């Protein structure tokens, strides 16, 4: 199967997107399951064309029309009952989109703002240059795992502080799984003092995540941070043949989990910087032991 094994819907919603994920996406998936196994799905939050959630649902060609009908119907009902309380204007979008595109190195992006409270079916395009062809299936399997884990965290009412802590832990697991400190993100000097003030909390957290990584094969849970450790272990194994790409993909997957959690880029930078310093100190501890 090709790119079109996934039905791809962009759900434009300018306000708080948590309800889109926690309620709308869950209802879509449950209806598609129809009492049976849930289809594979994953989601991301994105800015192009206006704030939206990108939902991808795996489907056989014979089921494409049904999947689209369910998504459209559920979206219409959701928009009527829970319309976005916020709306951005075209001129505002043009300014922010230009900045965000520049930050991602994009020269070609949607210049027009899509209607708020709307859904469009826009084909999913695999990022082979980033992930490689050989590991693409494993990467998409991880996206499915990550989306399920995050959906459950959000459904349980994770607070903003808890989400940032989860991102610290997810980066810790990703980088501890790599096992080579040269492959983690460079240290950010801006957060040295913040790390020092929280060192007594971060190092014990790091040790717990190290234990989780070391004993992943004994874990049966497939949710929360235990589930995250398992999916990162599977991803690392799948990428073993492409070690050059491995660090970037593992780090990107932690970044995408932060995106799914709705953690903004500034808070994510803070979280990943604390995780990087924690990993380095843990490695120094192990060398001295």
MARDO-409669 format. One line per field, with one value per residue: z, y, x of N, C-alpha, C in turn. Coordinates in steps of 0.05 Angstrom, whole numbers, always signed. Layout:
% residues N
n_zz <- Z	... $
n_yy <- Y	... $
n_xx <- X	... $
ca_zz <- Z	... $
ca_yy <- Y	... $
ca_xx <- X	... $
c_zz <- Z	... $
c_yy <- Y	... $
c_xx <- X	... $
END
This chain:
% residues 289
n_zz <- +0	-11	+1	+4	+39	+84	+106	+105	+143	+154	+208	+220	+271	+310	+364	+431	+422	+449	+460	+408	+401	+447	+449	+396	+359	+387	+385	+330	+319	+351	+327	+277	+291	+306	+347	+342	+331	+340	+288	+263	+278	+276	+300	+293	+314	+277	+239	+187	+140	+179	+249	+263	+270	+247	+225	+214	+188	+183	+129	+86	+14	-2	+40	+43	+30	+69	+115	+107	+106	+159	+187	+167	+183	+239	+249	+232	+270	+317	+308	+309	+361	+393	+376	+356	+401	+390	+336	+282	+240	+169	+158	+205	+205	+160	+178	+223	+198	+161	+195	+222	+180	+162	+206	+201	+154	+107	+42	+11	+25	+51	+34	+43	+92	+119	+127	+193	+240	+205	+159	+118	+67	+57	+22	+54	+60	+60	+97	+72	+65	+117	+151	+124	+77	+89	+143	+148	+157	+209	+236	+227	+256	+306	+309	+314	+363	+397	+390	+413	+466	+482	+474	+514	+560	+555	+559	+611	+637	+640	+667	+647	+672	+684	+633	+612	+646	+630	+578	+589	+612	+568	+530	+560	+561	+506	+494	+531	+512	+464	+482	+475	+491	+457	+419	+437	+442	+435	+492	+523	+542	+566	+602	+645	+698	+714	+712	+752	+797	+799	+801	+841	+835	+782	+773	+804	+774	+725	+737	+748	+697	+671	+694	+675	+620	+620	+636	+601	+571	+608	+618	+615	+608	+562	+559	+579	+608	+610	+565	+528	+533	+513	+460	+440	+445	+407	+361	+360	+352	+301	+271	+273	+230	+204	+227	+223	+216	+261	+313	+300	+285	+332	+366	+339	+343	+398	+400	+369	+402	+443	+413	+403	+455	+462	+481	+480	+437	+465	+518	+507	+490	+538	+568	+539	+544	+599	+602	+571	+600	+646	+627	+613	+663	+688	+658	+671	+725	+720	+696	+738	+775 $
n_yy <- -24	+46	+117	+128	+92	+114	+153	+222	+277	+346	+383	+442	+487	+540	+551	+525	+462	+415	+392	+375	+333	+299	+290	+293	+264	+216	+199	+193	+151	+110	+103	+85	+37	+8	-27	-66	-79	-21	+23	+36	+100	+166	+232	+302	+369	+429	+488	+507	+539	+555	+544	+476	+406	+349	+291	+223	+164	+95	+56	+8	+11	+1	+21	+75	+115	+109	+120	+174	+196	+186	+218	+269	+275	+271	+314	+358	+355	+364	+416	+445	+438	+451	+500	+534	+580	+619	+658	+670	+723	+736	+771	+767	+713	+712	+738	+707	+657	+665	+672	+622	+587	+603	+588	+533	+525	+527	+544	+541	+546	+544	+602	+624	+630	+577	+562	+571	+522	+477	+421	+389	+344	+326	+301	+255	+260	+224	+234	+219	+238	+254	+209	+163	+109	+54	+49	+71	+46	+28	+77	+101	+64	+76	+129	+118	+91	+133	+172	+146	+140	+194	+213	+185	+208	+261	+253	+237	+285	+314	+366	+431	+434	+381	+360	+384	+361	+308	+312	+324	+274	+240	+258	+244	+188	+177	+195	+167	+117	+119	+116	+141	+197	+236	+242	+269	+329	+393	+428	+480	+541	+578	+553	+534	+553	+543	+488	+476	+493	+456	+407	+368	+345	+330	+293	+245	+234	+224	+177	+142	+139	+116	+66	+48	+46	+7	-38	-48	-93	-124	-102	-100	-63	-18	+36	+106	+129	+81	+54	+90	+81	+29	+35	+68	+34	-5	+26	+43	-6	-18	+21	+8	-8	+38	+77	+128	+160	+152	+183	+233	+219	+195	+239	+274	+246	+250	+305	+309	+283	+320	+360	+335	+333	+386	+422	+482	+512	+541	+522	+469	+472	+487	+440	+399	+417	+413	+358	+342	+360	+330	+277	+279	+286	+239	+202	+216	+202	+146	+134	+144	+108 $
n_xx <- +17	+8	+18	-35	-58	-73	-126	-131	-146	-154	-169	-194	-189	-189	-186	-174	-148	-152	-205	-218	-184	-192	-247	-273	-238	-234	-288	-294	-258	-280	-330	-315	-292	-336	-353	-314	-244	-204	-186	-119	-92	-66	-46	-31	-16	-20	+0	-5	-45	-78	-92	-97	-117	-85	-110	-98	-122	-117	-137	-170	-175	-229	-257	-250	-289	-328	-299	-286	-338	-355	-318	-331	-385	-382	-349	-381	-423	-394	-373	-420	-438	-395	-366	-305	-280	-245	-218	-175	-150	-141	-97	-69	-56	-22	+24	+42	+47	+87	+131	+132	+139	+190	+220	+218	+244	+214	+194	+150	+85	+17	-18	-67	-117	-151	-222	-246	-269	-277	-268	-220	-201	-139	-85	-40	+29	+87	+147	+200	+254	+267	+257	+272	+263	+264	+251	+201	+151	+157	+164	+114	+83	+101	+81	+27	+26	+46	+6	-38	-21	-14	-67	-93	-68	-85	-140	-144	-139	-90	-51	-24	+28	+38	+41	+87	+125	+118	+139	+193	+206	+196	+234	+280	+276	+279	+332	+363	+354	+383	+435	+484	+518	+535	+498	+453	+413	+447	+472	+434	+451	+418	+386	+415	+416	+364	+363	+401	+373	+333	+356	+357	+308	+305	+348	+333	+286	+308	+337	+296	+273	+316	+317	+268	+278	+319	+292	+252	+237	+212	+165	+94	+55	+25	+19	+21	+83	+110	+90	+110	+165	+167	+150	+190	+233	+221	+222	+275	+301	+282	+307	+360	+391	+401	+438	+459	+416	+387	+392	+369	+316	+296	+297	+263	+215	+205	+197	+150	+114	+110	+85	+36	+16	+5	+42	+75	+127	+166	+162	+173	+226	+250	+238	+265	+317	+327	+323	+367	+411	+404	+411	+465	+489	+474	+502	+554	+553	+549	+597	+631	+617 $
ca_zz <- +0	-13	+18	+7	+58	+105	+100	+118	+147	+169	+223	+226	+296	+319	+393	+445	+406	+465	+455	+382	+405	+468	+443	+368	+348	+400	+375	+303	+320	+362	+307	+256	+302	+305	+366	+338	+336	+331	+266	+269	+272	+290	+296	+299	+313	+258	+235	+159	+132	+203	+269	+258	+278	+225	+232	+194	+196	+164	+118	+60	-6	-3	+63	+44	+30	+95	+135	+102	+114	+188	+196	+160	+199	+266	+250	+231	+296	+336	+303	+317	+390	+407	+357	+367	+413	+379	+307	+273	+214	+147	+161	+228	+195	+141	+194	+238	+180	+149	+215	+227	+156	+162	+226	+191	+129	+86	+23	-1	+45	+45	+39	+50	+117	+115	+145	+220	+243	+179	+155	+90	+63	+43	+22	+71	+45	+78	+98	+68	+71	+146	+165	+108	+66	+101	+170	+148	+170	+238	+245	+228	+278	+330	+310	+324	+392	+410	+391	+433	+493	+488	+476	+541	+579	+554	+569	+640	+647	+645	+669	+632	+686	+681	+605	+609	+660	+612	+556	+600	+614	+541	+519	+575	+551	+478	+493	+545	+493	+445	+496	+468	+498	+434	+401	+447	+434	+448	+516	+520	+565	+578	+622	+664	+726	+720	+717	+778	+818	+799	+798	+861	+826	+755	+773	+810	+752	+705	+746	+744	+669	+664	+703	+656	+595	+624	+642	+583	+562	+629	+622	+599	+603	+536	+561	+596	+602	+605	+537	+512	+533	+496	+431	+432	+442	+381	+340	+358	+339	+272	+259	+278	+205	+193	+252	+218	+218	+287	+333	+291	+285	+359	+377	+326	+354	+424	+393	+359	+425	+455	+397	+408	+481	+462	+494	+461	+430	+486	+540	+498	+491	+567	+577	+526	+555	+625	+597	+560	+623	+664	+615	+615	+691	+694	+645	+688	+749	+712	+691	+764	+792 $
ca_yy <- +0	+71	+139	+129	+73	+132	+175	+245	+299	+369	+393	+469	+495	+560	+553	+503	+438	+391	+379	+362	+307	+283	+283	+289	+242	+191	+191	+183	+124	+91	+97	+69	+10	-5	-49	-84	-67	+6	+26	+52	+128	+185	+259	+323	+396	+443	+516	+516	+543	+562	+523	+452	+380	+331	+263	+202	+138	+74	+43	-5	+27	-3	+34	+104	+132	+107	+135	+203	+203	+187	+241	+293	+277	+276	+342	+376	+355	+376	+444	+457	+437	+462	+516	+547	+607	+638	+659	+689	+737	+730	+786	+755	+688	+717	+745	+684	+635	+671	+666	+594	+574	+609	+572	+505	+524	+523	+566	+538	+539	+555	+631	+631	+619	+559	+569	+561	+502	+463	+398	+385	+319	+334	+276	+252	+256	+213	+249	+200	+249	+255	+183	+141	+91	+28	+50	+87	+31	+29	+104	+104	+48	+93	+151	+107	+87	+159	+185	+132	+147	+222	+215	+176	+228	+284	+245	+236	+312	+323	+395	+441	+427	+352	+356	+391	+340	+285	+317	+319	+245	+228	+263	+228	+160	+176	+198	+145	+94	+121	+105	+155	+225	+254	+243	+285	+357	+409	+442	+507	+556	+594	+538	+523	+560	+529	+460	+475	+496	+432	+384	+347	+332	+319	+269	+222	+228	+211	+150	+125	+134	+97	+39	+41	+38	-17	-61	-46	-119	-137	-86	-108	-39	-5	+63	+123	+129	+53	+50	+107	+67	+6	+43	+78	+11	-17	+44	+42	-31	-17	+40	+0	-10	+65	+90	+156	+175	+145	+204	+253	+208	+192	+265	+284	+233	+263	+331	+305	+277	+346	+373	+322	+341	+414	+437	+502	+508	+552	+503	+445	+478	+485	+412	+384	+427	+400	+329	+339	+363	+307	+254	+282	+281	+210	+188	+221	+185	+118	+131	+145	+85 $
ca_xx <- +0	+23	+10	-64	-69	-83	-145	-120	-165	-144	-192	-187	-202	-170	-185	-162	-152	-155	-231	-217	-170	-203	-275	-279	-222	-242	-314	-290	-245	-299	-351	-303	-288	-363	-353	-292	-218	-200	-166	-95	-94	-48	-53	-12	-26	-3	-7	-8	-73	-92	-90	-114	-107	-83	-117	-94	-135	-110	-161	-169	-188	-258	-269	-244	-312	-341	-282	-290	-366	-356	-303	-346	-409	-374	-339	-404	-436	-376	-371	-445	-442	-372	-350	-282	-286	-226	-215	-154	-156	-122	-73	-55	-45	+0	+48	+51	+54	+114	+151	+134	+151	+218	+232	+219	+258	+195	+190	+124	+64	-10	-19	-94	-128	-175	-244	-247	-291	-281	-250	-212	-186	-114	-69	-17	+55	+108	+172	+222	+281	+272	+256	+282	+243	+264	+240	+177	+129	+162	+159	+85	+73	+107	+62	+2	+30	+49	-20	-55	-10	-21	-96	-101	-59	-103	-167	-143	-138	-63	-49	+0	+53	+42	+49	+116	+140	+117	+157	+219	+209	+197	+261	+299	+274	+290	+361	+375	+352	+405	+459	+509	+512	+542	+475	+431	+413	+468	+463	+425	+462	+397	+371	+434	+408	+339	+370	+414	+353	+315	+373	+349	+284	+310	+365	+317	+268	+325	+344	+272	+271	+337	+307	+246	+292	+335	+274	+229	+229	+196	+140	+72	+38	+30	+7	+37	+112	+118	+84	+129	+190	+165	+149	+216	+251	+214	+231	+304	+308	+276	+325	+387	+406	+406	+448	+463	+390	+375	+389	+349	+289	+287	+292	+239	+191	+199	+186	+123	+98	+105	+65	+10	+8	-2	+63	+86	+155	+184	+161	+187	+255	+257	+237	+287	+343	+330	+328	+394	+430	+400	+424	+494	+498	+471	+525	+578	+549	+554	+626	+646	+608 $
c_zz <- +0	+7	+24	+24	+83	+93	+117	+119	+164	+182	+233	+249	+310	+349	+405	+431	+423	+461	+428	+385	+424	+462	+414	+356	+361	+390	+346	+303	+331	+342	+285	+265	+301	+323	+363	+344	+325	+307	+276	+262	+286	+283	+303	+300	+294	+252	+207	+150	+156	+223	+264	+270	+253	+235	+209	+204	+174	+155	+92	+40	-7	+20	+63	+46	+57	+116	+132	+111	+145	+198	+191	+178	+228	+269	+250	+258	+317	+333	+312	+348	+405	+387	+371	+377	+402	+348	+300	+246	+194	+151	+185	+220	+177	+157	+209	+220	+168	+169	+220	+204	+155	+183	+218	+164	+105	+68	+10	+20	+38	+53	+49	+75	+110	+134	+173	+222	+217	+178	+125	+89	+45	+45	+41	+54	+65	+75	+96	+74	+101	+159	+150	+99	+82	+128	+171	+162	+200	+250	+247	+251	+304	+332	+322	+354	+407	+412	+411	+461	+500	+491	+504	+563	+579	+565	+599	+653	+654	+645	+652	+645	+682	+652	+601	+623	+643	+589	+565	+601	+587	+527	+534	+565	+523	+478	+509	+528	+472	+457	+490	+472	+475	+416	+412	+438	+448	+472	+510	+545	+580	+601	+644	+693	+733	+726	+745	+801	+821	+798	+817	+853	+799	+756	+782	+788	+730	+712	+743	+715	+659	+671	+684	+630	+598	+627	+624	+575	+583	+633	+604	+593	+576	+535	+579	+589	+598	+575	+519	+511	+514	+466	+422	+429	+415	+358	+337	+345	+309	+257	+261	+252	+193	+216	+247	+223	+246	+306	+325	+292	+314	+372	+365	+337	+382	+420	+385	+382	+440	+440	+402	+435	+483	+478	+474	+458	+452	+509	+532	+499	+520	+576	+565	+537	+583	+622	+588	+583	+642	+653	+618	+643	+698	+681	+661	+713	+743	+707	+717	+781	+790 $
c_yy <- +25	+92	+137	+106	+88	+152	+199	+268	+321	+383	+421	+480	+514	+562	+530	+477	+413	+377	+364	+334	+289	+273	+275	+265	+216	+181	+180	+155	+103	+83	+80	+41	-6	-30	-69	-70	-39	+7	+41	+81	+143	+213	+278	+350	+411	+470	+523	+516	+552	+539	+500	+427	+362	+302	+245	+176	+118	+60	+29	+12	+25	+13	+65	+121	+132	+123	+165	+212	+205	+212	+267	+296	+284	+305	+362	+378	+369	+406	+459	+459	+450	+479	+529	+574	+628	+636	+678	+700	+731	+745	+776	+729	+692	+723	+721	+661	+640	+665	+636	+579	+578	+592	+543	+503	+519	+548	+565	+529	+553	+585	+640	+616	+602	+567	+556	+541	+488	+439	+395	+359	+326	+310	+278	+246	+247	+229	+230	+213	+250	+228	+160	+123	+65	+27	+63	+72	+31	+56	+109	+88	+63	+116	+142	+103	+114	+173	+172	+140	+175	+226	+207	+196	+252	+277	+243	+263	+322	+354	+404	+433	+397	+345	+362	+370	+314	+288	+314	+289	+231	+234	+247	+199	+158	+177	+177	+120	+95	+110	+119	+185	+244	+258	+258	+313	+372	+423	+471	+522	+571	+580	+526	+529	+545	+499	+457	+476	+471	+406	+361	+333	+317	+294	+244	+214	+214	+182	+132	+119	+115	+69	+29	+31	+11	-42	-61	-74	-134	-123	-96	-85	-27	+23	+80	+123	+101	+46	+66	+93	+43	+14	+54	+55	-2	+0	+43	+16	-30	+1	+31	-1	+17	+83	+120	+172	+172	+168	+225	+244	+205	+219	+277	+272	+243	+291	+329	+297	+302	+361	+361	+330	+370	+431	+457	+499	+519	+532	+477	+449	+476	+456	+396	+392	+414	+370	+324	+340	+340	+282	+255	+276	+252	+194	+192	+204	+156	+113	+130	+121	+62 $
c_xx <- +18	+13	-20	-75	-79	-103	-136	-139	-152	-168	-185	-204	-183	-167	-169	-168	-155	-183	-232	-205	-184	-231	-280	-264	-230	-268	-311	-279	-265	-321	-340	-298	-314	-364	-330	-265	-216	-181	-142	-101	-72	-55	-30	-27	-8	-16	-14	-37	-90	-90	-109	-101	-108	-89	-112	-105	-127	-135	-155	-183	-219	-272	-264	-268	-326	-325	-286	-318	-368	-342	-319	-370	-402	-364	-362	-418	-420	-375	-397	-447	-419	-355	-327	-289	-267	-226	-193	-161	-135	-96	-56	-41	-21	+26	+59	+61	+81	+136	+155	+146	+181	+233	+235	+234	+240	+193	+163	+104	+38	-11	-46	-103	-152	-197	-241	-271	-297	-262	-245	-196	-162	-95	-45	+8	+76	+133	+196	+249	+287	+274	+268	+259	+241	+249	+213	+154	+132	+157	+129	+72	+78	+87	+35	+4	+30	+22	-39	-47	-18	-51	-105	-92	-78	-131	-167	-140	-111	-62	-25	+26	+59	+51	+78	+133	+140	+136	+186	+225	+212	+224	+282	+299	+286	+320	+375	+375	+374	+431	+485	+504	+518	+518	+451	+434	+435	+456	+456	+433	+440	+384	+390	+425	+382	+344	+382	+393	+335	+330	+365	+323	+289	+327	+349	+297	+284	+332	+320	+268	+292	+329	+285	+258	+305	+317	+250	+219	+212	+169	+118	+53	+45	+19	+26	+66	+123	+113	+103	+156	+190	+165	+175	+236	+246	+225	+261	+314	+304	+296	+355	+404	+413	+415	+453	+438	+378	+372	+368	+321	+279	+280	+267	+214	+184	+187	+156	+104	+91	+83	+37	-2	-1	+17	+75	+116	+174	+185	+176	+217	+265	+258	+260	+314	+348	+336	+356	+414	+428	+414	+454	+504	+495	+494	+550	+576	+558	+584	+642	+639	+627 $
END
